[in-house]
Amino acid sequence: MAGHSKFKNIMHRKGAQDKKRSAMFSKLSREITVAAKMGMPDPDMNPRLRAAVNAAKAQSMPKDNIQRAIDKASKGDAENYEEVRYEGYGPGGVAIIVEALTDNRNRTATNVRTAFSKNGGNLGASGAVSHGFERLGLIEYPGSVGDEEKVLEAAIEAGADDVESDGESHSVWTTVENLHEVAGELEKSLGEAEGVKLAWKPNLKVDVGEDNASTLFKLIDTLDDDDDVQTVWGNYEVSEEVMEKLG
């Protein structure tokens, strides 16, 4: 669930997705339950729930687990999670936004602050870095759905604002208001998306050198490993040369 950059998902870099699968399912379940609790328990009538269910399907989460998470909300026996956002700086001055769903603010705040301080960063006040990002809708597709031209054409037709393709994946950007409408249109031409979510897109990227990159990835991994943390966004760019050196 790591944030967006050219190397969007840190877990892919390390090939650690399988090891983290149960933790990922737990986070996906939490998002499904919260989404179902906040609106209708029917994905067709609840855009946030539909996005959460699609994200779970993209990670091969079993149907039974998905239904159990929805049922938990409608039965009213779900924990009371609240959405919290933390902002801070990582190594090399990288701006980082951490989104969490928690039933204990004190625990989460302590864990996030510790992760920053132990890995070359520092936690800032609310609003410390978010002014350098745009709040947008993000629809993600694997590279296998087609080339950049095909996706760009479909995105324009669907009313999207921008597309970024890197060979392995396509990121389609929209306004927050148009996210689910555009996602619905894209589904007709490209099939079901891997991810449909609200995202933080940096206005400017910070190029991270070898000295800071490994510490930065350690910080992101530590945050990502926390059960309460749902997503980590950053304004970092890491060159392929540096990624190869880090292995």
TIGU-545994 format. One line per 3 residues: number of its first residue (from 1); for each residue z, y, x of N, C-alpha, C. Coordinates in nm, 3 decimals. Layout:
# residues N
NUM = Z Y X Z Y X Z Y X ~ ...
END
This chain:
# residues 247
1 = 0.000 -0.120 0.083 0.000 0.000 0.000 0.000 0.126 0.087 ~ -0.038 0.113 0.210 -0.033 0.229 0.301 -0.135 0.335 0.260 ~ -0.123 0.452 0.316 -0.201 0.566 0.269 -0.344 0.572 0.318
4 = -0.410 0.677 0.282 -0.555 0.685 0.301 -0.589 0.751 0.434 ~ -0.672 0.682 0.510 -0.733 0.741 0.629 -0.857 0.657 0.652 ~ -0.926 0.678 0.763 -1.043 0.594 0.790 -0.999 0.448 0.795
7 = -0.880 0.425 0.848 -0.821 0.291 0.850 -0.714 0.291 0.742 ~ -0.760 0.277 0.617 -0.672 0.305 0.504 -0.550 0.216 0.501 ~ -0.572 0.086 0.516 -0.461 -0.003 0.491 -0.410 -0.063 0.621
10 = -0.296 -0.016 0.662 -0.237 -0.059 0.790 -0.219 -0.211 0.792 ~ -0.194 -0.269 0.677 -0.172 -0.413 0.673 -0.298 -0.490 0.711 ~ -0.415 -0.437 0.680 -0.539 -0.503 0.721 -0.549 -0.504 0.872
13 = -0.509 -0.395 0.934 -0.519 -0.383 1.080 -0.441 -0.496 1.148 ~ -0.327 -0.530 1.094 -0.243 -0.629 1.159 -0.264 -0.770 1.105 ~ -0.349 -0.780 1.003 -0.370 -0.912 0.942 -0.242 -0.967 0.884
16 = -0.153 -0.877 0.840 -0.020 -0.920 0.795 -0.011 -0.926 0.644 ~ -0.125 -0.921 0.577 -0.120 -0.913 0.431 -0.052 -1.034 0.369 ~ -0.082 -1.153 0.420 -0.022 -1.273 0.363 0.130 -1.272 0.378
19 = 0.176 -1.231 0.496 0.321 -1.228 0.520 0.389 -1.130 0.425 ~ 0.316 -1.026 0.388 0.377 -0.922 0.304 0.348 -0.943 0.156 ~ 0.284 -1.056 0.124 0.237 -1.074 -0.013 0.350 -1.068 -0.116
22 = 0.462 -1.136 -0.090 0.569 -1.135 -0.190 0.628 -0.996 -0.208 ~ 0.641 -0.921 -0.096 0.691 -0.784 -0.105 0.592 -0.697 -0.182 ~ 0.462 -0.722 -0.160 0.359 -0.645 -0.230 0.363 -0.675 -0.380
25 = 0.377 -0.804 -0.414 0.384 -0.841 -0.556 0.503 -0.772 -0.623 ~ 0.614 -0.764 -0.550 0.733 -0.700 -0.605 0.706 -0.552 -0.634 ~ 0.635 -0.484 -0.544 0.603 -0.342 -0.564 0.503 -0.324 -0.678
28 = 0.404 -0.412 -0.683 0.306 -0.405 -0.791 0.373 -0.429 -0.926 ~ 0.465 -0.526 -0.930 0.538 -0.555 -1.055 0.619 -0.435 -1.100 ~ 0.682 -0.369 -1.003 0.764 -0.252 -1.035 0.679 -0.142 -1.097
31 = 0.560 -0.118 -1.038 0.470 -0.014 -1.090 0.420 -0.052 -1.230 ~ 0.388 -0.181 -1.252 0.343 -0.225 -1.385 0.453 -0.203 -1.488 ~ 0.577 -0.241 -1.454 0.690 -0.226 -1.547 0.714 -0.080 -1.581
34 = 0.713 0.005 -1.479 0.735 0.149 -1.501 0.624 0.208 -1.588 ~ 0.499 0.171 -1.558 0.385 0.221 -1.635 0.392 0.175 -1.780 ~ 0.430 0.048 -1.802 0.439 -0.006 -1.938 0.553 0.059 -2.015
37 = 0.659 0.091 -1.943 0.776 0.153 -2.006 0.748 0.298 -2.047 ~ 0.663 0.367 -1.966 0.636 0.508 -1.991 0.534 0.530 -2.103 ~ 0.452 0.428 -2.131 0.348 0.442 -2.234 0.340 0.315 -2.316
40 = 0.224 0.287 -2.370 0.202 0.165 -2.447 0.198 0.044 -2.353 ~ 0.248 -0.073 -2.398 0.240 -0.192 -2.312 0.103 -0.258 -2.311 ~ 0.001 -0.187 -2.363 -0.136 -0.238 -2.366 -0.221 -0.162 -2.264
43 = -0.274 -0.232 -2.162 -0.353 -0.164 -2.058 -0.470 -0.081 -2.112 ~ -0.530 -0.125 -2.224 -0.643 -0.051 -2.281 -0.601 0.083 -2.340 ~ -0.473 0.094 -2.375 -0.423 0.218 -2.437 -0.339 0.302 -2.339
46 = -0.322 0.250 -2.217 -0.233 0.314 -2.121 -0.303 0.318 -1.984 ~ -0.365 0.432 -1.948 -0.442 0.440 -1.823 -0.361 0.404 -1.698 ~ -0.236 0.449 -1.692 -0.156 0.418 -1.573 -0.129 0.268 -1.563
49 = -0.102 0.206 -1.677 -0.078 0.061 -1.676 -0.206 -0.014 -1.639 ~ -0.319 0.033 -1.691 -0.448 -0.030 -1.657 -0.473 -0.024 -1.507 ~ -0.444 0.092 -1.447 -0.461 0.107 -1.302 -0.369 0.011 -1.226
52 = -0.245 0.000 -1.274 -0.147 -0.087 -1.208 -0.189 -0.234 -1.218 ~ -0.238 -0.273 -1.335 -0.283 -0.411 -1.355 -0.406 -0.440 -1.270 ~ -0.499 -0.345 -1.263 -0.619 -0.362 -1.178 -0.580 -0.377 -1.031
55 = -0.483 -0.296 -0.987 -0.437 -0.305 -0.847 -0.376 -0.443 -0.821 ~ -0.302 -0.494 -0.917 -0.240 -0.626 -0.903 -0.345 -0.736 -0.898 ~ -0.446 -0.724 -0.985 -0.555 -0.824 -0.984 -0.631 -0.822 -0.852
58 = -0.651 -0.702 -0.799 -0.724 -0.689 -0.672 -0.652 -0.759 -0.558 ~ -0.519 -0.772 -0.571 -0.440 -0.841 -0.468 -0.412 -0.987 -0.508 ~ -0.489 -1.038 -0.606 -0.478 -1.177 -0.652 -0.339 -1.212 -0.705
61 = -0.275 -1.116 -0.768 -0.144 -1.144 -0.829 -0.167 -1.229 -0.954 ~ -0.092 -1.340 -0.969 -0.113 -1.430 -1.084 -0.095 -1.358 -1.217 ~ -0.174 -1.401 -1.317 -0.167 -1.340 -1.451 -0.026 -1.348 -1.509
64 = 0.041 -1.460 -1.485 0.177 -1.478 -1.538 0.271 -1.370 -1.485 ~ 0.259 -1.339 -1.356 0.344 -1.235 -1.296 0.316 -1.099 -1.361 ~ 0.188 -1.071 -1.384 0.149 -0.943 -1.444 0.208 -0.932 -1.585
67 = 0.191 -1.040 -1.664 0.241 -1.038 -1.802 0.393 -1.027 -1.804 ~ 0.460 -1.095 -1.710 0.607 -1.092 -1.704 0.655 -0.949 -1.677 ~ 0.583 -0.877 -1.589 0.621 -0.739 -1.557 0.603 -0.648 -1.678
70 = 0.497 -0.671 -1.757 0.474 -0.592 -1.880 0.583 -0.625 -1.983 ~ 0.610 -0.755 -1.999 0.711 -0.798 -2.097 0.849 -0.742 -2.065 ~ 0.878 -0.732 -1.936 1.008 -0.680 -1.892 1.031 -0.540 -1.948
73 = 0.924 -0.461 -1.950 0.935 -0.323 -2.001 0.950 -0.321 -2.152 ~ 0.868 -0.404 -2.221 0.872 -0.399 -2.367 1.000 -0.460 -2.424 ~ 1.064 -0.550 -2.348 1.190 -0.608 -2.394 1.308 -0.514 -2.365
76 = 1.279 -0.411 -2.284 1.385 -0.313 -2.256 1.490 -0.361 -2.157 ~ 1.461 -0.470 -2.084 1.561 -0.518 -1.988 1.524 -0.480 -1.843 ~ 1.434 -0.384 -1.831 1.393 -0.341 -1.695 1.492 -0.241 -1.639
79 = 1.503 -0.241 -1.506 1.588 -0.142 -1.440 1.531 -0.002 -1.465 ~ 1.615 0.098 -1.456 1.567 0.236 -1.474 1.521 0.293 -1.341 ~ 1.393 0.281 -1.314 1.338 0.335 -1.190 1.295 0.480 -1.210
82 = 1.316 0.563 -1.109 1.262 0.699 -1.115 1.169 0.721 -0.996 ~ 1.072 0.809 -1.019 0.974 0.839 -0.915 1.029 0.949 -0.824 ~ 1.024 0.924 -0.694 1.074 1.021 -0.597 0.968 1.039 -0.488
85 = 0.954 1.161 -0.439 0.860 1.189 -0.331 0.935 1.248 -0.212 ~ 0.903 1.198 -0.094 0.961 1.251 0.030 0.848 1.303 0.118 ~ 0.876 1.407 0.193 0.774 1.467 0.279 0.832 1.490 0.418
88 = 0.751 1.467 0.519 0.799 1.488 0.655 0.688 1.484 0.757 ~ 0.728 1.486 0.882 0.632 1.483 0.993 0.655 1.360 1.080 ~ 0.545 1.297 1.120 0.552 1.183 1.209 0.516 1.225 1.351
91 = 0.501 1.129 1.442 0.463 1.159 1.580 0.332 1.238 1.586 ~ 0.323 1.332 1.679 0.201 1.410 1.695 0.180 1.513 1.585 ~ 0.286 1.541 1.509 0.276 1.643 1.403 0.201 1.598 1.280
94 = 0.187 1.465 1.262 0.118 1.412 1.145 0.203 1.437 1.019 ~ 0.140 1.490 0.915 0.209 1.513 0.788 0.209 1.385 0.706 ~ 0.325 1.350 0.652 0.338 1.224 0.578 0.405 1.249 0.443
97 = 0.347 1.188 0.339 0.405 1.192 0.204 0.440 1.048 0.166 ~ 0.564 1.028 0.122 0.612 0.896 0.083 0.644 0.897 -0.067 ~ 0.581 0.806 -0.141 0.609 0.795 -0.284 0.692 0.670 -0.309
100 = 0.799 0.685 -0.385 0.890 0.572 -0.409 0.923 0.559 -0.557 ~ 0.958 0.437 -0.596 1.016 0.409 -0.727 1.151 0.347 -0.700 ~ 1.258 0.412 -0.742 1.391 0.365 -0.703 1.491 0.365 -0.818
103 = 1.588 0.274 -0.808 1.700 0.276 -0.902 1.826 0.327 -0.832 ~ 1.809 0.372 -0.706 1.922 0.427 -0.630 1.870 0.530 -0.529 ~ 1.872 0.657 -0.570 1.817 0.764 -0.486 1.883 0.772 -0.349
106 = 2.015 0.754 -0.345 2.087 0.766 -0.217 2.041 0.662 -0.117 ~ 2.028 0.539 -0.164 1.983 0.430 -0.075 1.843 0.460 -0.020 ~ 1.754 0.498 -0.110 1.615 0.523 -0.070 1.605 0.639 0.028
109 = 1.676 0.749 -0.003 1.673 0.867 0.084 1.725 0.834 0.223 ~ 1.832 0.756 0.230 1.890 0.717 0.359 1.791 0.633 0.439 ~ 1.729 0.535 0.371 1.633 0.447 0.439 1.512 0.523 0.491
112 = 1.461 0.614 0.408 1.342 0.691 0.448 1.376 0.784 0.564 ~ 1.491 0.851 0.555 1.533 0.942 0.664 1.550 0.866 0.795 ~ 1.610 0.747 0.787 1.632 0.664 0.907 1.499 0.621 0.968
115 = 1.404 0.582 0.881 1.272 0.539 0.930 1.205 0.652 1.007 ~ 1.210 0.773 0.954 1.150 0.888 1.022 1.219 0.913 1.156 ~ 1.353 0.921 1.155 1.426 0.961 1.277 1.416 0.857 1.388
118 = 1.402 0.728 1.352 1.393 0.622 1.454 1.253 0.603 1.509 ~ 1.155 0.667 1.444 1.016 0.647 1.486 0.944 0.778 1.510 ~ 1.011 0.868 1.581 0.947 0.990 1.630 0.911 1.093 1.525
121 = 0.975 1.086 1.408 0.943 1.182 1.303 1.066 1.253 1.252 ~ 1.048 1.341 1.156 1.162 1.401 1.087 1.127 1.432 0.943 ~ 1.225 1.406 0.856 1.207 1.426 0.713 1.224 1.574 0.682
124 = 1.132 1.629 0.602 1.140 1.770 0.567 1.188 1.788 0.424 ~ 1.192 1.912 0.380 1.231 1.941 0.242 1.114 1.914 0.150 ~ 1.142 1.909 0.020 1.036 1.889 -0.078 0.935 2.003 -0.067
127 = 0.806 1.968 -0.060 0.702 2.070 -0.046 0.669 2.107 0.098 ~ 0.738 2.041 0.193 0.719 2.074 0.336 0.576 2.050 0.383 ~ 0.512 1.944 0.334 0.376 1.913 0.382 0.273 1.901 0.269
130 = 0.316 1.886 0.144 0.220 1.859 0.036 0.121 1.973 0.012 ~ 0.157 2.094 0.060 0.063 2.207 0.046 -0.064 2.184 0.129 ~ -0.059 2.092 0.225 -0.176 2.060 0.308 -0.260 1.947 0.251
133 = -0.226 1.902 0.131 -0.298 1.793 0.065 -0.343 1.838 -0.074 ~ -0.445 1.769 -0.125 -0.487 1.789 -0.264 -0.445 1.667 -0.345 ~ -0.395 1.691 -0.466 -0.362 1.581 -0.556 -0.488 1.545 -0.634
136 = -0.541 1.425 -0.608 -0.668 1.384 -0.667 -0.661 1.242 -0.720 ~ -0.765 1.203 -0.793 -0.778 1.065 -0.835 -0.861 0.989 -0.732 ~ -0.824 0.865 -0.704 -0.894 0.783 -0.605 -0.930 0.648 -0.665
139 = -1.059 0.613 -0.656 -1.107 0.483 -0.703 -1.166 0.412 -0.582 ~ -1.116 0.292 -0.553 -1.156 0.221 -0.430 -1.236 0.095 -0.462 ~ -1.345 0.080 -0.386 -1.431 -0.038 -0.399 -1.452 -0.099 -0.260
142 = -1.467 -0.232 -0.252 -1.502 -0.294 -0.123 -1.648 -0.265 -0.090 ~ -1.681 -0.272 0.039 -1.818 -0.249 0.083 -1.918 -0.344 0.020 ~ -1.869 -0.460 -0.026 -1.958 -0.564 -0.081 -2.025 -0.525 -0.212
145 = -1.978 -0.417 -0.280 -2.041 -0.380 -0.408 -2.178 -0.317 -0.387 ~ -2.205 -0.272 -0.265 -2.335 -0.211 -0.238 -2.327 -0.109 -0.126 ~ -2.443 -0.054 -0.089 -2.443 0.043 0.019 -2.399 0.181 -0.032
148 = -2.389 0.273 0.063 -2.339 0.407 0.031 -2.424 0.476 -0.075 ~ -2.555 0.458 -0.065 -2.646 0.525 -0.160 -2.624 0.476 -0.303 ~ -2.606 0.345 -0.317 -2.584 0.287 -0.451 -2.455 0.340 -0.512
151 = -2.348 0.343 -0.430 -2.217 0.388 -0.480 -2.222 0.538 -0.511 ~ -2.288 0.614 -0.424 -2.301 0.759 -0.445 -2.374 0.788 -0.576 ~ -2.480 0.715 -0.599 -2.558 0.734 -0.722 -2.473 0.703 -0.846
154 = -2.399 0.592 -0.839 -2.312 0.553 -0.951 -2.201 0.655 -0.972 ~ -2.148 0.707 -0.861 -2.038 0.805 -0.869 -2.084 0.936 -0.932 ~ -2.204 0.982 -0.893 -2.259 1.106 -0.950 -2.279 1.087 -1.101
157 = -2.336 0.973 -1.136 -2.362 0.941 -1.277 -2.232 0.938 -1.358 ~ -2.126 0.889 -1.293 -1.996 0.875 -1.362 -1.916 1.006 -1.367 ~ -1.962 1.107 -1.292 -1.892 1.235 -1.295 -1.787 1.253 -1.187
160 = -1.798 1.174 -1.079 -1.703 1.186 -0.967 -1.733 1.311 -0.884 ~ -1.640 1.350 -0.798 -1.655 1.471 -0.716 -1.703 1.443 -0.574 ~ -1.665 1.327 -0.519 -1.697 1.300 -0.379 -1.688 1.150 -0.352
163 = -1.760 1.106 -0.250 -1.755 0.965 -0.209 -1.744 0.958 -0.057 ~ -1.656 0.872 -0.007 -1.646 0.846 0.137 -1.669 0.697 0.158 ~ -1.764 0.663 0.244 -1.793 0.522 0.273 -1.785 0.498 0.423
166 = -1.728 0.384 0.462 -1.720 0.355 0.605 -1.774 0.216 0.639 ~ -1.855 0.161 0.551 -1.910 0.027 0.578 -1.825 -0.083 0.518 ~ -1.694 -0.070 0.533 -1.604 -0.174 0.482 -1.555 -0.143 0.341
169 = -1.556 -0.014 0.305 -1.504 0.024 0.174 -1.564 0.156 0.128 ~ -1.549 0.182 -0.002 -1.594 0.308 -0.061 -1.475 0.373 -0.132 ~ -1.455 0.501 -0.109 -1.351 0.576 -0.177 -1.418 0.683 -0.262
172 = -1.396 0.675 -0.392 -1.455 0.771 -0.486 -1.344 0.865 -0.533 ~ -1.366 0.995 -0.514 -1.264 1.095 -0.546 -1.300 1.170 -0.674 ~ -1.198 1.195 -0.755 -1.217 1.269 -0.880 -1.100 1.366 -0.898
175 = -1.110 1.451 -1.001 -0.992 1.530 -1.038 -0.892 1.434 -1.102 ~ -0.766 1.475 -1.104 -0.662 1.393 -1.168 -0.697 1.368 -1.315 ~ -0.744 1.473 -1.382 -0.774 1.464 -1.526 -0.888 1.366 -1.556
178 = -0.986 1.357 -1.466 -1.104 1.273 -1.492 -1.093 1.131 -1.438 ~ -0.982 1.099 -1.371 -0.971 0.971 -1.300 -1.008 0.851 -1.387 ~ -0.943 0.836 -1.499 -0.963 0.713 -1.577 -1.096 0.709 -1.649
181 = -1.147 0.826 -1.685 -1.280 0.832 -1.747 -1.387 0.791 -1.646 ~ -1.378 0.846 -1.523 -1.474 0.812 -1.417 -1.462 0.664 -1.381 ~ -1.338 0.615 -1.370 -1.317 0.473 -1.337 -1.381 0.382 -1.441
184 = -1.370 0.421 -1.568 -1.430 0.342 -1.676 -1.582 0.339 -1.665 ~ -1.642 0.453 -1.631 -1.788 0.460 -1.616 -1.835 0.379 -1.494 ~ -1.760 0.389 -1.384 -1.798 0.315 -1.262 -1.789 0.164 -1.284
187 = -1.694 0.124 -1.368 -1.676 -0.020 -1.393 -1.803 -0.079 -1.456 ~ -1.873 0.002 -1.536 -1.996 -0.045 -1.601 -2.106 -0.074 -1.499 ~ -2.111 0.006 -1.392 -2.220 -0.012 -1.295 -2.179 -0.090 -1.170
190 = -2.050 -0.081 -1.130 -2.006 -0.146 -1.005 -1.905 -0.259 -1.025 ~ -1.861 -0.277 -1.149 -1.757 -0.379 -1.174 -1.618 -0.319 -1.157 ~ -1.518 -0.406 -1.166 -1.379 -0.361 -1.159 -1.343 -0.311 -1.019
193 = -1.275 -0.199 -1.013 -1.237 -0.141 -0.884 -1.120 -0.216 -0.820 ~ -1.109 -0.204 -0.689 -0.993 -0.262 -0.618 -0.868 -0.179 -0.643 ~ -0.887 -0.049 -0.661 -0.772 0.038 -0.684 -0.813 0.161 -0.763
196 = -0.729 0.201 -0.857 -0.747 0.325 -0.933 -0.611 0.393 -0.934 ~ -0.601 0.508 -0.866 -0.467 0.568 -0.855 -0.475 0.717 -0.826 ~ -0.361 0.781 -0.840 -0.346 0.920 -0.798 -0.319 0.918 -0.649
199 = -0.380 1.009 -0.577 -0.371 1.006 -0.431 -0.345 1.146 -0.375 ~ -0.302 1.149 -0.250 -0.287 1.274 -0.176 -0.394 1.276 -0.069 ~ -0.491 1.366 -0.084 -0.600 1.375 0.014 -0.576 1.494 0.105
202 = -0.568 1.472 0.237 -0.541 1.583 0.330 -0.658 1.680 0.339 ~ -0.626 1.808 0.346 -0.730 1.910 0.363 -0.785 1.907 0.506 ~ -0.698 1.878 0.602 -0.739 1.868 0.742 -0.677 1.743 0.802
205 = -0.753 1.673 0.886 -0.702 1.552 0.952 -0.650 1.587 1.092 ~ -0.548 1.517 1.135 -0.495 1.532 1.271 -0.541 1.412 1.353 ~ -0.609 1.438 1.464 -0.654 1.330 1.551 -0.536 1.280 1.634
208 = -0.503 1.154 1.620 -0.385 1.098 1.688 -0.429 1.018 1.810 ~ -0.374 1.054 1.927 -0.407 0.985 2.051 -0.327 0.857 2.069 ~ -0.359 0.785 2.175 -0.296 0.654 2.200 -0.144 0.665 2.212
211 = -0.095 0.773 2.277 0.049 0.789 2.299 0.128 0.788 2.168 ~ 0.073 0.856 2.067 0.146 0.868 1.941 0.108 0.764 1.836 ~ -0.011 0.704 1.850 -0.061 0.616 1.744 0.029 0.495 1.718
214 = 0.075 0.429 1.825 0.156 0.308 1.804 0.288 0.342 1.734 ~ 0.349 0.456 1.773 0.476 0.497 1.709 0.450 0.536 1.563 ~ 0.337 0.602 1.540 0.301 0.641 1.403 0.285 0.518 1.315
217 = 0.213 0.417 1.365 0.193 0.296 1.286 0.326 0.223 1.262 ~ 0.415 0.230 1.360 0.545 0.168 1.344 0.624 0.238 1.233 ~ 0.614 0.371 1.230 0.681 0.448 1.125 0.624 0.410 0.988
220 = 0.491 0.405 0.978 0.428 0.373 0.850 0.464 0.231 0.807 ~ 0.463 0.137 0.901 0.500 -0.001 0.869 0.646 -0.010 0.822 ~ 0.735 0.063 0.889 0.877 0.061 0.852 0.896 0.116 0.710
223 = 0.827 0.225 0.681 0.835 0.283 0.546 0.777 0.185 0.445 ~ 0.663 0.128 0.479 0.593 0.038 0.388 0.674 -0.089 0.360 ~ 0.756 -0.130 0.457 0.839 -0.250 0.440 0.957 -0.227 0.346
226 = 0.990 -0.101 0.319 1.102 -0.072 0.230 1.063 -0.106 0.086 ~ 1.148 -0.181 0.018 1.118 -0.226 -0.118 1.094 -0.110 -0.215 ~ 1.162 0.002 -0.193 1.152 0.114 -0.287 1.025 0.197 -0.267
229 = 0.967 0.188 -0.148 0.849 0.271 -0.116 0.724 0.207 -0.174 ~ 0.651 0.285 -0.254 0.527 0.235 -0.315 0.404 0.267 -0.230 ~ 0.395 0.391 -0.184 0.276 0.433 -0.109 0.312 0.533 0.000
232 = 0.241 0.526 0.112 0.258 0.621 0.222 0.123 0.686 0.249 ~ 0.120 0.819 0.244 -0.003 0.894 0.269 0.014 0.979 0.394 ~ -0.093 0.994 0.471 -0.084 1.076 0.592 -0.215 1.147 0.621
235 = -0.209 1.251 0.703 -0.332 1.325 0.737 -0.383 1.287 0.876 ~ -0.360 1.161 0.914 -0.397 1.116 1.049 -0.538 1.059 1.053 ~ -0.599 1.073 1.169 -0.729 1.010 1.200 -0.711 0.944 1.335
238 = -0.745 0.815 1.343 -0.731 0.743 1.470 -0.868 0.688 1.509 ~ -0.912 0.720 1.629 -1.046 0.677 1.672 -1.051 0.526 1.690 ~ -1.172 0.472 1.682 -1.189 0.327 1.699 -1.148 0.282 1.838
241 = -1.171 0.371 1.937 -1.132 0.337 2.076 -0.982 0.314 2.087 ~ -0.906 0.405 2.024 -0.759 0.393 2.028 -0.715 0.269 1.951 ~ -0.778 0.243 1.835 -0.743 0.124 1.757 -0.766 -0.004 1.836
244 = -0.876 -0.007 1.913 -0.907 -0.126 1.993 -0.803 -0.146 2.103 ~ -0.759 -0.034 2.164 -0.658 -0.044 2.270 -0.525 -0.096 2.214 ~ -0.495 -0.055 2.090 -0.369 -0.098 2.028 -0.376 -0.243 1.980
247 = -0.500 -0.295 1.969 -0.517 -0.432 1.925 -0.495 -0.446 1.777
END
